[in-house]
């Protein structure tokens, strides 16, 4: 595992942490389900983009 993969792995872990932290900390007073759902959808799209950039040149590096 090279440095680039470690950085992207850390970015994904931070995004997963934010997926738990943001709804319970900042959206606590939002009683509708779509508050958390919007955050989770945005974070999911960010993780998909991060995985794309991580796997884009998967077999070419080493």
Phi, psi and omega per residue, in radians:
X1 nan 2.152 -3.120
X2 -1.586 3.130 -3.066
X3 -1.105 -0.679 -3.138
X4 -1.075 -0.751 3.133
X5 -1.159 -0.633 3.100
X6 -1.156 -0.689 3.124
X7 -1.143 -0.813 3.133
X8 -1.120 -0.650 3.072
X9 -1.090 -0.713 3.091
X10 -1.149 -0.693 3.094
X11 -1.068 -0.760 3.141
X12 -1.158 -0.691 3.083
X13 -1.107 -0.675 3.095
X14 -1.132 -0.722 3.124
X15 -1.122 -0.717 3.091
X16 -1.100 -0.729 3.083
X17 -1.062 -0.758 3.120
X18 -1.102 -0.533 3.096
X19 -1.108 -0.477 3.047
X20 -1.587 -0.683 -3.012
X21 -1.265 -0.848 -3.049
X22 -1.044 -0.865 -3.123
X23 -1.095 -0.656 -3.092
X24 -1.451 -0.392 -3.117
X25 -1.681 -0.904 -3.010
X26 -1.700 -0.473 -3.100
X27 -1.827 0.405 -3.103
X28 -1.057 -0.639 -3.080
X29 -1.565 -0.032 3.091
X30 -1.451 1.986 -3.064
X31 -1.526 -0.182 3.127
X32 -1.528 2.585 -3.097
X33 -1.225 -0.442 -3.028
X34 -1.267 -0.224 3.059
X35 -1.123 -0.918 3.118
X36 -1.237 -0.648 -3.111
X37 -1.086 -0.668 3.112
X38 -1.119 -0.785 3.115
X39 -1.080 -0.792 -3.129
X40 -1.130 -0.624 3.104
X41 -1.170 -0.770 3.125
X42 -1.113 -0.778 3.130
X43 -1.142 -0.621 3.096
X44 -1.121 -0.718 3.104
X45 -1.126 -0.691 3.111
X46 -1.114 -0.711 3.123
X47 -1.170 -0.675 3.098
X48 -1.091 -0.745 3.107
X49 -1.131 -0.736 3.116
X50 -1.096 -0.713 3.110
X51 -1.160 -0.607 3.076
X52 -1.074 -0.841 -3.135
X53 -1.170 -0.546 3.106
X54 -1.235 -0.697 -3.050
X55 -1.655 -0.029 -3.062
X56 -1.015 -0.799 -3.117
X57 -2.003 0.731 -2.979
X58 -0.996 -0.851 -3.057
X59 -1.566 -0.108 -3.036
X60 -1.544 -0.439 -3.105
X61 -1.585 2.859 3.022
X62 2.793 nan nan
